[in-house]
Amino acid sequence: MNPMDTMFNLLQILMDAGLILLCCQTVFKEREHWGRKDFLLFPVITLFFMAARAGMTVGSPSGPLFAKEGYEVAPSNNVAMLLILILLILLVNSVYYKLQDNGWAFCGTMAVFSLYLLVRTISVALLSFCGIGGNGILAGSRLLSLLCVYLLSRASSFERVRDTIKEGGFTARLVSVNIGIVLIAALSVFSFDISRFMEHLKIIGGILFLCLLCDGLLLYYNQRRIQEQRRIRMIEQYVPIVEELISQVRARQHEFNNRIMAIESAVSSAATLEEAKESVAALADGISLSSRDRDLLACDSKIIAGMLYGKIKQAELAQINIELEFHGLFKKSAVPETEWIEVIGILFDNALEASTAGDTVYLKTCRKDSGLEFTVWNPAPPLPNTEFMKLFSKGVTTKQDRSSHGFGLYNVLKLAERCHGKILTRNETVGGRNYVVFGILLP
């Protein structure tokens, strides 16, 4: 093999290693931006892939430095070496990404290879259909695969699939495994011979289509099951809290009835109108519900009302006053209550953490033509638009403990994108004091 062929094979190895690294970052990474440490995986994976190719020619002094045949789709040309590579990447992922869940480490690594093999197969098939062959298909399919995975990593829909697989249990994680198993089995049956593989591409494509269709249905029904489970848990958690508020109102009902009877008696026995007014004012003092309690009782979602009532009690312990202005119905929104709970909880908690004793935090809802608007107001220095939007980036936080913060507002942004909503931010002045407003408009 001449030096040019050796360099070309080395270039293929580097692109394969880069593609696997990009797939690992797409599946496991929590941050949007890459850091220097992320590229430390590249030389490690490159060494694995070099060993996988060089190992096939050991003991043959006149042979090529790197094997050439059988690497059009996979980073290995035999099942045994491919399984070894999967195991090595699994160990690297577990250590580097600090994966505590062994199930997610395995299924995530299989998702990496499923994604790798799928985009490689599609890229090779597409270039073959265009009549490209030889070295053109070897280099071109790898470049096309890198581009496809990069674009996929930027898509919010793939991030939702990844989160579903990560949190969805056995049913959802099965999705991450089956595509890889099908392609590895197909490559094994055809002995990693690309010509035989392409001859039966229609059959393989049909099987892959059925797998993807079944995977989509599994993810859809699994997501619905998770949403229902979350709703049940929230009902169990928050409905008893709002029932406590209702019980308090009912306990005062006897007092209300006695006061009303006393008012009627005072009015009928009063000699003048002024005397009646004074008697009614004295008897009515202290029997009305606060506007906050009225808004909570008027809320059409007991789950949301219960969550808010619990957080209001937490705010009272911190001596923070909460004012509610509800002029919209959550159940008329197209967004499930579970999603509203997540958004309200994040925005409310952020406002409480940014407030101090004696402050007032406002929670407001109003119906817009395009949906329901929810905003939280808390006192703070004015923020420019750039600072507002920066806070919605992944990992960005104003809190000291950065390792466990910086994902709340990012999750709100992603939910708004997923539900075709809109993020709301602005500065408002209340009583001569600046308030920062964070909110969301959802259909």
Buried (B, 14 or more C-beta within 10 A) or exposed (E): BEEEBBEBBBEBBBBBBBBBBBBBBBBBBEBEEEEEEBEEBBEBBBEBBBBBBBEBBEEEEEEBBBBBEBBBBBBBBBBEBBEBBBEBBBEBBBEBBEBEEEEBBBBBBBBBBBBBBBBBBBBBBBBBEEEBEEEEBBBBBBEBBBEBBEEBBEEEEBBBBBEBBBEBBEBBBBBBBBBBBBBBEBBBEBEBBBEEBBEEBEEBEEBBEEBBEEBEEBBEEBBEBBBEEBBEEBBEBBBEBBEEBEEEEEEEEEEEEEBEEBBEEBBEEBEEEEEBEEBBEEBEEEEEBEEBBBBBBEBEBBBBBBBBBBBBEEBEEEEBBBBBBBEBBBEEBEBBBBBBBBBBBBBBBBBBEBBEEEBBBBBBBEEEEEBBBBBBBBBBEEBEEEEBBEBBBBBBBEEEEEEEBBBBBBBBBBBBBBBEBBBBBBBEEEEEEEBBBBBBBBE
